[in-house]
Amino acid sequence: MNMHPEELAMAASLLPGNSIQPSAVVLGAGIAEVIFGVVWLFTKHRRRLFWLQTIVFPVLTLSATISDPSTLIHPFSPLTFNLCLLILSIIGLLISRDVPTAKTCKRQR
């Protein structure tokens, strides 16, 4: 698996001391992202995932800003990217109750 040098540098700046390798943290985060995506495909309780995302995105933005504040000037900075994802999660959370399912569909003959 190829890891971006900036991700490794950001993980290294957030980790205290030399007890944990940054590559292990980046690899674990990548595996967690893949698992989260697979859960999105197969779960019925998407509102819980929307709630989880509305909590996680600000935390990720804050940790990326603390680890390397210079990333805020990049075109696709963690601030703009995660803010867009947070807004989409809030919209999804608000409209998820109104999405019809096959279980609640009523047919007329």
Secondary structure, DSSP 8 states (H G I E B T S, - for coil): ----HHHHHHHHHHS-TTSS-HHHHHHHHHHHHHHHHHHHHH-S-HHHHHHHHHHHHHHHHHHHHHH-GGGGGSTT-HHHHHHHHHHHHHHHHHHGGG---TTT-----
